[in-house]
Amino acid sequence: MHAYIVKTGDGYLYPFADDVSLTDHEDQAGHFLSMDEAHRVAQGRGYREGSYDVLAVDVDVHKLIRQ
């Protein structure tokens, strides 16, 4: 299954304490269920189109279960 991660010039976005933070490690990046969701989160954090990349990654479906 594919999920999407956001890579910015500052690092990868990942959820932390009901917010979004940054990490240098791709394996710690937050997984988004759609490209649209990934774009919305990046733009909501102030990144403009073209200043970040949304990358498709293969993930285990069980890791995407959200509570």
PDB file of N, H, CA, C and O in Angstrom:
ATOM      1  N   MET A   1       0.841  -1.171   0.000  1.00  0.00           N
ATOM      2  CA  MET A   1       0.000   0.000   0.000  1.00  0.00           C
ATOM      3  C   MET A   1       0.890   1.238   0.000  1.00  0.00           C
ATOM      4  O   MET A   1       1.974   1.237   0.583  1.00  0.00           O
ATOM      5  N   HIS A   2       0.419   2.293  -0.660  1.00  0.00           N
ATOM      6  H   HIS A   2      -0.462   2.294  -1.133  1.00  0.00           H
ATOM      7  CA  HIS A   2       1.155   3.554  -0.685  1.00  0.00           C
ATOM      8  C   HIS A   2       0.620   4.521   0.361  1.00  0.00           C
ATOM      9  O   HIS A   2      -0.581   4.582   0.626  1.00  0.00           O
ATOM     10  N   ALA A   3       1.521   5.253   0.930  1.00  0.00           N
ATOM     11  H   ALA A   3       2.496   5.203   0.715  1.00  0.00           H
ATOM     12  CA  ALA A   3       1.198   6.415   1.754  1.00  0.00           C
ATOM     13  C   ALA A   3       2.081   7.531   1.217  1.00  0.00           C
ATOM     14  O   ALA A   3       2.892   7.313   0.317  1.00  0.00           O
ATOM     15  N   TYR A   4       1.923   8.699   1.760  1.00  0.00           N
ATOM     16  H   TYR A   4       1.264   8.876   2.491  1.00  0.00           H
ATOM     17  CA  TYR A   4       2.661   9.851   1.256  1.00  0.00           C
ATOM     18  C   TYR A   4       3.358  10.553   2.407  1.00  0.00           C
ATOM     19  O   TYR A   4       2.806  10.682   3.499  1.00  0.00           O
ATOM     20  N   ILE A   5       4.583  11.007   2.147  1.00  0.00           N
ATOM     21  H   ILE A   5       5.032  10.902   1.259  1.00  0.00           H
ATOM     22  CA  ILE A   5       5.338  11.776   3.123  1.00  0.00           C
ATOM     23  C   ILE A   5       5.692  13.121   2.500  1.00  0.00           C
ATOM     24  O   ILE A   5       5.695  13.270   1.278  1.00  0.00           O
ATOM     25  N   VAL A   6       5.987  14.087   3.347  1.00  0.00           N
ATOM     26  H   VAL A   6       5.984  13.965   4.340  1.00  0.00           H
ATOM     27  CA  VAL A   6       6.328  15.431   2.875  1.00  0.00           C
ATOM     28  C   VAL A   6       7.786  15.717   3.216  1.00  0.00           C
ATOM     29  O   VAL A   6       8.197  15.660   4.376  1.00  0.00           O
ATOM     30  N   LYS A   7       8.563  16.028   2.164  1.00  0.00           N
ATOM     31  H   LYS A   7       8.229  16.074   1.223  1.00  0.00           H
ATOM     32  CA  LYS A   7       9.966  16.400   2.340  1.00  0.00           C
ATOM     33  C   LYS A   7      10.106  17.886   2.029  1.00  0.00           C
ATOM     34  O   LYS A   7       9.752  18.339   0.941  1.00  0.00           O
ATOM     35  N   THR A   8      10.620  18.632   2.986  1.00  0.00           N
ATOM     36  H   THR A   8      10.908  18.265   3.870  1.00  0.00           H
ATOM     37  CA  THR A   8      10.847  20.069   2.801  1.00  0.00           C
ATOM     38  C   THR A   8      12.352  20.330   2.851  1.00  0.00           C
ATOM     39  O   THR A   8      13.132  19.419   3.127  1.00  0.00           O
ATOM     40  N   GLY A   9      12.747  21.535   2.595  1.00  0.00           N
ATOM     41  H   GLY A   9      12.113  22.275   2.371  1.00  0.00           H
ATOM     42  CA  GLY A   9      14.149  21.903   2.737  1.00  0.00           C
ATOM     43  C   GLY A   9      14.615  21.847   4.178  1.00  0.00           C
ATOM     44  O   GLY A   9      15.814  21.807   4.453  1.00  0.00           O
ATOM     45  N   ASP A  10      13.659  21.846   5.099  1.00  0.00           N
ATOM     46  H   ASP A  10      12.684  21.878   4.876  1.00  0.00           H
ATOM     47  CA  ASP A  10      13.958  21.798   6.531  1.00  0.00           C
ATOM     48  C   ASP A  10      13.957  20.388   7.097  1.00  0.00           C
ATOM     49  O   ASP A  10      14.430  20.171   8.212  1.00  0.00           O
ATOM     50  N   GLY A  11      13.437  19.432   6.353  1.00  0.00           N
ATOM     51  H   GLY A  11      13.052  19.608   5.447  1.00  0.00           H
ATOM     52  CA  GLY A  11      13.338  18.054   6.818  1.00  0.00           C
ATOM     53  C   GLY A  11      11.994  17.460   6.439  1.00  0.00           C
ATOM     54  O   GLY A  11      11.247  18.041   5.651  1.00  0.00           O
ATOM     55  N   TYR A  12      11.692  16.303   7.002  1.00  0.00           N
ATOM     56  H   TYR A  12      12.298  15.831   7.642  1.00  0.00           H
ATOM     57  CA  TYR A  12      10.429  15.609   6.757  1.00  0.00           C
ATOM     58  C   TYR A  12       9.420  15.998   7.831  1.00  0.00           C
ATOM     59  O   TYR A  12       9.765  16.108   9.007  1.00  0.00           O
ATOM     60  N   LEU A  13       8.178  16.205   7.421  1.00  0.00           N
ATOM     61  H   LEU A  13       7.897  16.115   6.465  1.00  0.00           H
ATOM     62  CA  LEU A  13       7.135  16.515   8.395  1.00  0.00           C
ATOM     63  C   LEU A  13       6.717  15.246   9.130  1.00  0.00           C
ATOM     64  O   LEU A  13       6.612  14.175   8.532  1.00  0.00           O
ATOM     65  N   TYR A  14       6.480  15.380  10.433  1.00  0.00           N
ATOM     66  H   TYR A  14       6.565  16.250  10.919  1.00  0.00           H
ATOM     67  CA  TYR A  14       5.927  14.260  11.193  1.00  0.00           C
ATOM     68  C   TYR A  14       5.047  14.792  12.315  1.00  0.00           C
ATOM     69  O   TYR A  14       5.327  15.842  12.892  1.00  0.00           O
ATOM     70  N   PRO A  15       3.973  14.052  12.620  1.00  0.00           N
ATOM     71  CA  PRO A  15       3.063  14.497  13.678  1.00  0.00           C
ATOM     72  C   PRO A  15       3.720  14.347  15.049  1.00  0.00           C
ATOM     73  O   PRO A  15       4.430  13.378  15.317  1.00  0.00           O
ATOM     74  N   PHE A  16       3.463  15.333  15.905  1.00  0.00           N
ATOM     75  H   PHE A  16       2.886  16.120  15.687  1.00  0.00           H
ATOM     76  CA  PHE A  16       4.021  15.298  17.254  1.00  0.00           C
ATOM     77  C   PHE A  16       3.132  16.129  18.165  1.00  0.00           C
ATOM     78  O   PHE A  16       2.942  17.321  17.927  1.00  0.00           O
ATOM     79  N   ALA A  17       2.588  15.515  19.200  1.00  0.00           N
ATOM     80  H   ALA A  17       2.742  14.546  19.394  1.00  0.00           H
ATOM     81  CA  ALA A  17       1.793  16.207  20.224  1.00  0.00           C
ATOM     82  C   ALA A  17       0.697  17.077  19.609  1.00  0.00           C
ATOM     83  O   ALA A  17       0.622  18.275  19.884  1.00  0.00           O
ATOM     84  N   ASP A  18      -0.143  16.477  18.784  1.00  0.00           N
ATOM     85  H   ASP A  18      -0.082  15.504  18.561  1.00  0.00           H
ATOM     86  CA  ASP A  18      -1.260  17.177  18.134  1.00  0.00           C
ATOM     87  C   ASP A  18      -0.812  18.331  17.251  1.00  0.00           C
ATOM     88  O   ASP A  18      -1.577  19.268  17.022  1.00  0.00           O
ATOM     89  N   ASP A  19       0.412  18.277  16.754  1.00  0.00           N
ATOM     90  H   ASP A  19       1.034  17.516  16.940  1.00  0.00           H
ATOM     91  CA  ASP A  19       0.949  19.293  15.860  1.00  0.00           C
ATOM     92  C   ASP A  19       1.818  18.573  14.835  1.00  0.00           C
ATOM     93  O   ASP A  19       1.796  17.345  14.752  1.00  0.00           O
ATOM     94  N   VAL A  20       2.568  19.319  14.069  1.00  0.00           N
ATOM     95  H   VAL A  20       2.586  20.316  14.136  1.00  0.00           H
ATOM     96  CA  VAL A  20       3.489  18.739  13.096  1.00  0.00           C
ATOM     97  C   VAL A  20       4.863  19.321  13.364  1.00  0.00           C
ATOM     98  O   VAL A  20       5.005  20.526  13.571  1.00  0.00           O
ATOM     99  N   SER A  21       5.873  18.464  13.359  1.00  0.00           N
ATOM    100  H   SER A  21       5.757  17.485  13.190  1.00  0.00           H
ATOM    101  CA  SER A  21       7.241  18.897  13.592  1.00  0.00           C
ATOM    102  C   SER A  21       8.101  18.429  12.422  1.00  0.00           C
ATOM    103  O   SER A  21       7.573  18.005  11.394  1.00  0.00           O
ATOM    104  N   LEU A  22       9.411  18.503  12.571  1.00  0.00           N
ATOM    105  H   LEU A  22       9.840  18.847  13.406  1.00  0.00           H
ATOM    106  CA  LEU A  22      10.340  18.121  11.509  1.00  0.00           C
ATOM    107  C   LEU A  22      11.325  17.082  12.009  1.00  0.00           C
ATOM    108  O   LEU A  22      11.684  17.062  13.187  1.00  0.00           O
ATOM    109  N   THR A  23      11.761  16.216  11.098  1.00  0.00           N
ATOM    110  H   THR A  23      11.470  16.233  10.141  1.00  0.00           H
ATOM    111  CA  THR A  23      12.803  15.247  11.393  1.00  0.00           C
ATOM    112  C   THR A  23      13.720  15.151  10.179  1.00  0.00           C
ATOM    113  O   THR A  23      13.301  15.421   9.054  1.00  0.00           O
ATOM    114  N   ASP A  24      14.961  14.769  10.411  1.00  0.00           N
ATOM    115  H   ASP A  24      15.301  14.549  11.325  1.00  0.00           H
ATOM    116  CA  ASP A  24      15.911  14.552   9.316  1.00  0.00           C
ATOM    117  C   ASP A  24      15.810  13.137   8.763  1.00  0.00           C
ATOM    118  O   ASP A  24      16.429  12.820   7.747  1.00  0.00           O
ATOM    119  N   HIS A  25      15.040  12.292   9.420  1.00  0.00           N
ATOM    120  H   HIS A  25      14.536  12.549  10.245  1.00  0.00           H
ATOM    121  CA  HIS A  25      15.005  10.868   9.085  1.00  0.00           C
ATOM    122  C   HIS A  25      13.720  10.500   8.343  1.00  0.00           C
ATOM    123  O   HIS A  25      12.619  10.647   8.874  1.00  0.00           O
ATOM    124  N   GLU A  26      13.876  10.024   7.122  1.00  0.00           N
ATOM    125  H   GLU A  26      14.770   9.904   6.690  1.00  0.00           H
ATOM    126  CA  GLU A  26      12.714   9.661   6.305  1.00  0.00           C
ATOM    127  C   GLU A  26      11.844   8.610   6.987  1.00  0.00           C
ATOM    128  O   GLU A  26      10.619   8.651   6.869  1.00  0.00           O
ATOM    129  N   ASP A  27      12.466   7.668   7.700  1.00  0.00           N
ATOM    130  H   ASP A  27      13.461   7.634   7.796  1.00  0.00           H
ATOM    131  CA  ASP A  27      11.682   6.602   8.334  1.00  0.00           C
ATOM    132  C   ASP A  27      10.843   7.102   9.512  1.00  0.00           C
ATOM    133  O   ASP A  27      10.002   6.360  10.018  1.00  0.00           O
ATOM    134  N   GLN A  28      11.053   8.342   9.957  1.00  0.00           N
ATOM    135  H   GLN A  28      11.737   8.945   9.545  1.00  0.00           H
ATOM    136  CA  GLN A  28      10.248   8.928  11.027  1.00  0.00           C
ATOM    137  C   GLN A  28       9.186   9.890  10.494  1.00  0.00           C
ATOM    138  O   GLN A  28       8.413  10.460  11.263  1.00  0.00           O
ATOM    139  N   ALA A  29       9.155  10.064   9.178  1.00  0.00           N
ATOM    140  H   ALA A  29       9.783   9.601   8.553  1.00  0.00           H
ATOM    141  CA  ALA A  29       8.202  11.004   8.570  1.00  0.00           C
ATOM    142  C   ALA A  29       6.769  10.542   8.802  1.00  0.00           C
ATOM    143  O   ALA A  29       6.491   9.345   8.874  1.00  0.00           O
ATOM    144  N   GLY A  30       5.873  11.504   8.917  1.00  0.00           N
ATOM    145  H   GLY A  30       6.099  12.477   8.859  1.00  0.00           H
ATOM    146  CA  GLY A  30       4.452  11.191   9.059  1.00  0.00           C
ATOM    147  C   GLY A  30       3.891  10.646   7.764  1.00  0.00           C
ATOM    148  O   GLY A  30       4.224  11.138   6.687  1.00  0.00           O
ATOM    149  N   HIS A  31       3.049   9.641   7.855  1.00  0.00           N
ATOM    150  H   HIS A  31       2.778   9.241   8.731  1.00  0.00           H
ATOM    151  CA  HIS A  31       2.410   9.047   6.680  1.00  0.00           C
ATOM    152  C   HIS A  31       1.014   9.622   6.503  1.00  0.00           C
ATOM    153  O   HIS A  31       0.205   9.635   7.431  1.00  0.00           O
ATOM    154  N   PHE A  32       0.753  10.090   5.306  1.00  0.00           N
ATOM    155  H   PHE A  32       1.410  10.080   4.552  1.00  0.00           H
ATOM    156  CA  PHE A  32      -0.554  10.646   4.972  1.00  0.00           C
ATOM    157  C   PHE A  32      -1.250   9.698   4.008  1.00  0.00           C
ATOM    158  O   PHE A  32      -0.602   9.058   3.180  1.00  0.00           O
ATOM    159  N   LEU A  33      -2.561   9.610   4.115  1.00  0.00           N
ATOM    160  H   LEU A  33      -3.088  10.130   4.787  1.00  0.00           H
ATOM    161  CA  LEU A  33      -3.326   8.650   3.322  1.00  0.00           C
ATOM    162  C   LEU A  33      -3.524   9.080   1.879  1.00  0.00           C
ATOM    163  O   LEU A  33      -3.801   8.243   1.020  1.00  0.00           O
ATOM    164  N   SER A  34      -3.387  10.369   1.596  1.00  0.00           N
ATOM    165  H   SER A  34      -3.162  11.050   2.294  1.00  0.00           H
ATOM    166  CA  SER A  34      -3.559  10.853   0.222  1.00  0.00           C
ATOM    167  C   SER A  34      -2.586  11.991  -0.041  1.00  0.00           C
ATOM    168  O   SER A  34      -2.085  12.633   0.883  1.00  0.00           O
ATOM    169  N   MET A  35      -2.329  12.226  -1.326  1.00  0.00           N
ATOM    170  H   MET A  35      -2.735  11.705  -2.077  1.00  0.00           H
ATOM    171  CA  MET A  35      -1.482  13.358  -1.698  1.00  0.00           C
ATOM    172  C   MET A  35      -2.130  14.663  -1.262  1.00  0.00           C
ATOM    173  O   MET A  35      -1.447  15.589  -0.825  1.00  0.00           O
ATOM    174  N   ASP A  36      -3.452  14.731  -1.383  1.00  0.00           N
ATOM    175  H   ASP A  36      -4.007  13.978  -1.738  1.00  0.00           H
ATOM    176  CA  ASP A  36      -4.176  15.941  -1.002  1.00  0.00           C
ATOM    177  C   ASP A  36      -3.968  16.256   0.480  1.00  0.00           C
ATOM    178  O   ASP A  36      -3.722  17.406   0.847  1.00  0.00           O
ATOM    179  N   GLU A  37      -4.067  15.238   1.323  1.00  0.00           N
ATOM    180  H   GLU A  37      -4.267  14.304   1.025  1.00  0.00           H
ATOM    181  CA  GLU A  37      -3.854  15.439   2.759  1.00  0.00           C
ATOM    182  C   GLU A  37      -2.428  15.925   3.023  1.00  0.00           C
ATOM    183  O   GLU A  37      -2.223  16.832   3.830  1.00  0.00           O
ATOM    184  N   ALA A  38      -1.451  15.332   2.353  1.00  0.00           N
ATOM    185  H   ALA A  38      -1.618  14.595   1.698  1.00  0.00           H
ATOM    186  CA  ALA A  38      -0.057  15.737   2.528  1.00  0.00           C
ATOM    187  C   ALA A  38       0.143  17.193   2.110  1.00  0.00           C
ATOM    188  O   ALA A  38       0.819  17.952   2.804  1.00  0.00           O
ATOM    189  N   HIS A  39      -0.442  17.584   0.980  1.00  0.00           N
ATOM    190  H   HIS A  39      -0.991  16.968   0.415  1.00  0.00           H
ATOM    191  CA  HIS A  39      -0.347  18.980   0.524  1.00  0.00           C
ATOM    192  C   HIS A  39      -1.000  19.927   1.531  1.00  0.00           C
ATOM    193  O   HIS A  39      -0.435  20.973   1.852  1.00  0.00           O
ATOM    194  N   ARG A  40      -2.183  19.570   2.030  1.00  0.00           N
ATOM    195  H   ARG A  40      -2.642  18.721   1.770  1.00  0.00           H
ATOM    196  CA  ARG A  40      -2.887  20.433   2.989  1.00  0.00           C
ATOM    197  C   ARG A  40      -2.061  20.649   4.259  1.00  0.00           C
ATOM    198  O   ARG A  40      -1.982  21.765   4.774  1.00  0.00           O
ATOM    199  N   VAL A  41      -1.451  19.576   4.757  1.00  0.00           N
ATOM    200  H   VAL A  41      -1.516  18.670   4.339  1.00  0.00           H
ATOM    201  CA  VAL A  41      -0.646  19.689   5.974  1.00  0.00           C
ATOM    202  C   VAL A  41       0.576  20.572   5.714  1.00  0.00           C
ATOM    203  O   VAL A  41       0.881  21.456   6.515  1.00  0.00           O
ATOM    204  N   ALA A  42       1.272  20.339   4.609  1.00  0.00           N
ATOM    205  H   ALA A  42       1.024  19.621   3.959  1.00  0.00           H
ATOM    206  CA  ALA A  42       2.461  21.145   4.293  1.00  0.00           C
ATOM    207  C   ALA A  42       2.094  22.617   4.144  1.00  0.00           C
ATOM    208  O   ALA A  42       2.771  23.487   4.691  1.00  0.00           O
ATOM    209  N   GLN A  43       1.034  22.892   3.412  1.00  0.00           N
ATOM    210  H   GLN A  43       0.484  22.184   2.967  1.00  0.00           H
ATOM    211  CA  GLN A  43       0.631  24.279   3.196  1.00  0.00           C
ATOM    212  C   GLN A  43       0.098  24.901   4.480  1.00  0.00           C
ATOM    213  O   GLN A  43       0.245  26.104   4.695  1.00  0.00           O
ATOM    214  N   GLY A  44      -0.512  24.100   5.325  1.00  0.00           N
ATOM    215  H   GLY A  44      -0.631  23.123   5.151  1.00  0.00           H
ATOM    216  CA  GLY A  44      -0.978  24.583   6.616  1.00  0.00           C
ATOM    217  C   GLY A  44       0.166  24.966   7.547  1.00  0.00           C
ATOM    218  O   GLY A  44      -0.017  25.754   8.475  1.00  0.00           O
ATOM    219  N   ARG A  45       1.341  24.409   7.295  1.00  0.00           N
ATOM    220  H   ARG A  45       1.490  23.769   6.541  1.00  0.00           H
ATOM    221  CA  ARG A  45       2.535  24.741   8.082  1.00  0.00           C
ATOM    222  C   ARG A  45       3.319  25.887   7.443  1.00  0.00           C
ATOM    223  O   ARG A  45       4.400  26.238   7.915  1.00  0.00           O
ATOM    224  N   GLY A  46       2.775  26.475   6.362  1.00  0.00           N
ATOM    225  H   GLY A  46       1.897  26.190   5.978  1.00  0.00           H
ATOM    226  CA  GLY A  46       3.410  27.642   5.755  1.00  0.00           C
ATOM    227  C   GLY A  46       4.286  27.360   4.553  1.00  0.00           C
ATOM    228  O   GLY A  46       4.881  28.283   3.997  1.00  0.00           O
ATOM    229  N   TYR A  47       4.378  26.105   4.138  1.00  0.00           N
ATOM    230  H   TYR A  47       3.894  25.355   4.589  1.00  0.00           H
ATOM    231  CA  TYR A  47       5.168  25.786   2.948  1.00  0.00           C
ATOM    232  C   TYR A  47       4.331  26.059   1.705  1.00  0.00           C
ATOM    233  O   TYR A  47       3.149  25.720   1.649  1.00  0.00           O
ATOM    234  N   ARG A  48       4.953  26.668   0.723  1.00  0.00           N
ATOM    235  H   ARG A  48       5.913  26.944   0.769  1.00  0.00           H
ATOM    236  CA  ARG A  48       4.255  26.978  -0.524  1.00  0.00           C
ATOM    237  C   ARG A  48       4.543  25.907  -1.562  1.00  0.00           C
ATOM    238  O   ARG A  48       5.590  25.259  -1.538  1.00  0.00           O
ATOM    239  N   GLU A  49       3.596  25.733  -2.470  1.00  0.00           N
ATOM    240  H   GLU A  49       2.746  26.259  -2.489  1.00  0.00           H
ATOM    241  CA  GLU A  49       3.761  24.784  -3.575  1.00  0.00           C
ATOM    242  C   GLU A  49       5.121  25.022  -4.231  1.00  0.00           C
ATOM    243  O   GLU A  49       5.460  26.157  -4.568  1.00  0.00           O
ATOM    244  N   GLY A  50       5.887  23.968  -4.409  1.00  0.00           N
ATOM    245  H   GLY A  50       5.611  23.046  -4.136  1.00  0.00           H
ATOM    246  CA  GLY A  50       7.217  24.073  -4.998  1.00  0.00           C
ATOM    247  C   GLY A  50       8.334  24.129  -3.967  1.00  0.00           C
ATOM    248  O   GLY A  50       9.501  23.942  -4.309  1.00  0.00           O
ATOM    249  N   SER A  51       7.988  24.385  -2.701  1.00  0.00           N
ATOM    250  H   SER A  51       7.039  24.537  -2.422  1.00  0.00           H
ATOM    251  CA  SER A  51       9.015  24.431  -1.655  1.00  0.00           C
ATOM    252  C   SER A  51       9.081  23.121  -0.867  1.00  0.00           C
ATOM    253  O   SER A  51       9.827  23.011   0.106  1.00  0.00           O
ATOM    254  N   TYR A  52       8.308  22.147  -1.291  1.00  0.00           N
ATOM    255  H   TYR A  52       7.702  22.236  -2.082  1.00  0.00           H
ATOM    256  CA  TYR A  52       8.307  20.832  -0.651  1.00  0.00           C
ATOM    257  C   TYR A  52       7.939  19.786  -1.697  1.00  0.00           C
ATOM    258  O   TYR A  52       7.402  20.115  -2.754  1.00  0.00           O
ATOM    259  N   ASP A  53       8.230  18.539  -1.396  1.00  0.00           N
ATOM    260  H   ASP A  53       8.667  18.272  -0.537  1.00  0.00           H
ATOM    261  CA  ASP A  53       7.867  17.420  -2.264  1.00  0.00           C
ATOM    262  C   ASP A  53       6.992  16.458  -1.486  1.00  0.00           C
ATOM    263  O   ASP A  53       7.219  16.211  -0.302  1.00  0.00           O
ATOM    264  N   VAL A  54       5.995  15.918  -2.159  1.00  0.00           N
ATOM    265  H   VAL A  54       5.810  16.118  -3.122  1.00  0.00           H
ATOM    266  CA  VAL A  54       5.185  14.841  -1.600  1.00  0.00           C
ATOM    267  C   VAL A  54       5.662  13.562  -2.276  1.00  0.00           C
ATOM    268  O   VAL A  54       5.601  13.436  -3.499  1.00  0.00           O
ATOM    269  N   LEU A  55       6.132  12.623  -1.477  1.00  0.00           N
ATOM    270  H   LEU A  55       6.181  12.726  -0.483  1.00  0.00           H
ATOM    271  CA  LEU A  55       6.702  11.382  -1.981  1.00  0.00           C
ATOM    272  C   LEU A  55       5.817  10.196  -1.625  1.00  0.00           C
ATOM    273  O   LEU A  55       5.337  10.087  -0.497  1.00  0.00           O
ATOM    274  N   ALA A  56       5.604   9.312  -2.585  1.00  0.00           N
ATOM    275  H   ALA A  56       5.994   9.400  -3.502  1.00  0.00           H
ATOM    276  CA  ALA A  56       4.866   8.071  -2.322  1.00  0.00           C
ATOM    277  C   ALA A  56       5.840   7.049  -1.745  1.00  0.00           C
ATOM    278  O   ALA A  56       6.947   6.881  -2.254  1.00  0.00           O
ATOM    279  N   VAL A  57       5.425   6.375  -0.689  1.00  0.00           N
ATOM    280  H   VAL A  57       4.525   6.512  -0.275  1.00  0.00           H
ATOM    281  CA  VAL A  57       6.241   5.333  -0.070  1.00  0.00           C
ATOM    282  C   VAL A  57       5.377   4.096   0.151  1.00  0.00           C
ATOM    283  O   VAL A  57       4.174   4.202   0.391  1.00  0.00           O
ATOM    284  N   ASP A  58       5.998   2.931   0.069  1.00  0.00           N
ATOM    285  H   ASP A  58       6.975   2.845  -0.126  1.00  0.00           H
ATOM    286  CA  ASP A  58       5.294   1.687   0.373  1.00  0.00           C
ATOM    287  C   ASP A  58       5.286   1.492   1.882  1.00  0.00           C
ATOM    288  O   ASP A  58       6.316   1.637   2.540  1.00  0.00           O
ATOM    289  N   VAL A  59       4.126   1.165   2.423  1.00  0.00           N
ATOM    290  H   VAL A  59       3.289   1.047   1.888  1.00  0.00           H
ATOM    291  CA  VAL A  59       4.010   0.947   3.867  1.00  0.00           C
ATOM    292  C   VAL A  59       3.130  -0.260   4.148  1.00  0.00           C
ATOM    293  O   VAL A  59       2.323  -0.677   3.318  1.00  0.00           O
ATOM    294  N   ASP A  60       3.308  -0.803   5.329  1.00  0.00           N
ATOM    295  H   ASP A  60       3.964  -0.465   6.004  1.00  0.00           H
ATOM    296  CA  ASP A  60       2.451  -1.868   5.828  1.00  0.00           C
ATOM    297  C   ASP A  60       1.122  -1.236   6.232  1.00  0.00           C
ATOM    298  O   ASP A  60       1.107  -0.266   6.990  1.00  0.00           O
ATOM    299  N   VAL A  61       0.021  -1.766   5.742  1.00  0.00           N
ATOM    300  H   VAL A  61       0.034  -2.553   5.126  1.00  0.00           H
ATOM    301  CA  VAL A  61      -1.299  -1.186   6.007  1.00  0.00           C
ATOM    302  C   VAL A  61      -1.575  -1.063   7.505  1.00  0.00           C
ATOM    303  O   VAL A  61      -2.291  -0.150   7.916  1.00  0.00           O
ATOM    304  N   HIS A  62      -1.034  -1.944   8.320  1.00  0.00           N
ATOM    305  H   HIS A  62      -0.453  -2.686   7.986  1.00  0.00           H
ATOM    306  CA  HIS A  62      -1.268  -1.903   9.769  1.00  0.00           C
ATOM    307  C   HIS A  62      -0.624  -0.680  10.427  1.00  0.00           C
ATOM    308  O   HIS A  62      -1.066  -0.243  11.489  1.00  0.00           O
ATOM    309  N   LYS A  63       0.416  -0.130   9.799  1.00  0.00           N
ATOM    310  H   LYS A  63       0.775  -0.486   8.936  1.00  0.00           H
ATOM    311  CA  LYS A  63       1.059   1.061  10.346  1.00  0.00           C
ATOM    312  C   LYS A  63       0.242   2.316  10.077  1.00  0.00           C
ATOM    313  O   LYS A  63       0.505   3.365  10.666  1.00  0.00           O
ATOM    314  N   LEU A  64      -0.747   2.219   9.193  1.00  0.00           N
ATOM    315  H   LEU A  64      -0.960   1.367   8.715  1.00  0.00           H
ATOM    316  CA  LEU A  64      -1.560   3.380   8.845  1.00  0.00           C
ATOM    317  C   LEU A  64      -2.830   3.476   9.663  1.00  0.00           C
ATOM    318  O   LEU A  64      -3.568   4.454   9.537  1.00  0.00           O
ATOM    319  N   ILE A  65      -3.103   2.498  10.490  1.00  0.00           N
ATOM    320  H   ILE A  65      -2.504   1.704  10.592  1.00  0.00           H
ATOM    321  CA  ILE A  65      -4.314   2.534  11.304  1.00  0.00           C
ATOM    322  C   ILE A  65      -4.196   3.681  12.296  1.00  0.00           C
ATOM    323  O   ILE A  65      -3.246   3.754  13.076  1.00  0.00           O
ATOM    324  N   ARG A  66      -5.175   4.573  12.252  1.00  0.00           N
ATOM    325  H   ARG A  66      -5.946   4.514  11.618  1.00  0.00           H
ATOM    326  CA  ARG A  66      -5.144   5.753  13.116  1.00  0.00           C
ATOM    327  C   ARG A  66      -6.187   5.607  14.202  1.00  0.00           C
ATOM    328  O   ARG A  66      -7.268   5.065  13.974  1.00  0.00           O
ATOM    329  N   GLN A  67      -5.856   6.092  15.375  1.00  0.00           N
ATOM    330  H   GLN A  67      -4.978   6.532  15.560  1.00  0.00           H
ATOM    331  CA  GLN A  67      -6.794   5.998  16.488  1.00  0.00           C
ATOM    332  C   GLN A  67      -7.587   7.256  16.628  1.00  0.00           C
ATOM    333  O   GLN A  67      -8.431   7.357  17.519  1.00  0.00           O
TER     334      GLN A  67
END
